[in-house]
Amino acid sequence: MKKERTIRMFLLVSVVCLLVSLWGGAATCADRKAAPAGPSLYERVGGINNIAVLIDDVIERSYVDEVFKANPQIEEAHKRYPKAAYKFNATALACMVMGGPQKYTGRSLKDAHQHLRVTEVEWQELKKIFRESMASFKVPQKEQDEILGIIESTKGDVVVPQTKSAANK
C-alpha cells in the first residue's frame, strides 16, 4: 500500500511538473510569436513628438486648403470644433494605429465624418497634403507608404459613396 502511494505521488508530481514545463514553454512560444519582427511604425517615425508635429502640419494645411474650404460642411466643422481638440484626437489615433501606446477614445471615423460629405476629390487632396507634409519632414519613403496605406484603409468610413448620377456630371 505504501509503495503504491509513493508511486502515485511520484506520477502525480511528474505530471504536474510536465504540465508546468509545457505551459511555460507554450507561453514563451506565444510571447515570441506576438513580438514584432522589428520596431513598429510608431518607433520608426520617432514616436509621439514626431507624429504630433506631422499631424499639426497636416491639419494646419487642411484648414487653409481651397479644396476643403469649398465644402461647406467641412468649413462649418472647422469653425465649430476646436482645432486643438482635433489635433489631440488625430494625434492619439495616429499614434495608436502606428503601434504606439496611446489610446484613441474619440468617435469612430464614420461617426466623425459622415455629416461632412467628404468626396473623392477631398480624399485625394487629404492624401496629397499628407504626402507633402511627410516629405517636408523627410519621413522615409517606406514609412510614408505605410502611413498612406493606413489612411487608405479608412476611406470607406470617411468618403461618401459616389452615386451614378453624380459620377456622370
GIHUNOR-V829795 format. One record per helix or strand of 3 or more residues. SS is the DSSP state (h for helix, s for strand). FROM is the first residue (numbers start at 1). TO is the last residue. Records with the same first field share a line. If there is no record, write none. Layout:
SS=FROM-TO / FROM-TO
This chain:
h=2-34 / 41-44 / 47-64 / 66-69 / 72-80 / 83-97 / 109-116 / 120-136 / 141-152 / 155-158 / 164-167
